[in-house]
Amino acid sequence: MRKSQALANASLLALSIVAVPAQAAVSITGGALGYTQNFDSLPRVNGSDPAWTNDATLPGWFIFSGPLLNTPVTNLRVSTSSGSDRAQISYGIDGATDRAFGSQGGSTHRYSPVTPSEGEAFGAIAVAFANNSGTTLAGFSFD
């Protein structure tokens, strides 16, 4: 699975278009100043639509939809990515703990009451970081 690609895409979206509360963030403290997320704690029963709670299902992570990306998404699709799920998805083999996190776009969003117009955003996955290291961070990278 392409976990690092899903994380990079999600993080780039978060940095470019979605503002989330600073108090609800992954804390970066001293040491190696690193953060790792493998998404293996996400739900794994394909075809289910479990509840998603921003900053709780995955602490520091958020899903938004709507033209202004200000409508919280309240469910997560669990799938192998076959079909037209049009949602934020926990990808993987049914029952497997090896998961990836991403989006599959379309003209409507499975869990949003808002249908985006042509050219509008479908949805965003965001992760928030708080620098509690006591050091100025000049940048970051994705591996």
Stockholm file with secondary structure:
# STOCKHOLM 1.0

chainA/1-143         MRKSQALANASLLALSIVAVPAQAAVSITGGALGYTQNFDSLPRVNGSDPAWTNDATLPGWFIFSGPLLNTPVTNLRVSTSSGSDRAQISYGIDGATDRAFGSQGGSTHRYSPVTPSEGEAFGAIAVAFANNSGTTLAGFSFD
#=GR chainA/1-143 SS CCHHHHHHHHHHHHHHHCCCCTTSSEEECSTTCCCCCCCTTSCCCTTCCCBCCTTTSSTTEEEEETTTTCEECCBCEEECSCSCCCEEEEESSTTCSCCEEEEECCSSCTTCSCCCCTTSCCEEEEECEEECSSSCCCCCCCC
#=GC SS_cons         CCHHHHHHHHHHHHHHHCCCCTTSSEEECSTTCCCCCCCTTSCCCTTCCCBCCTTTSSTTEEEEETTTTCEECCBCEEECSCSCCCEEEEESSTTCSCCEEEEECCSSCTTCSCCCCTTSCCEEEEECEEECSSSCCCCCCCC
//
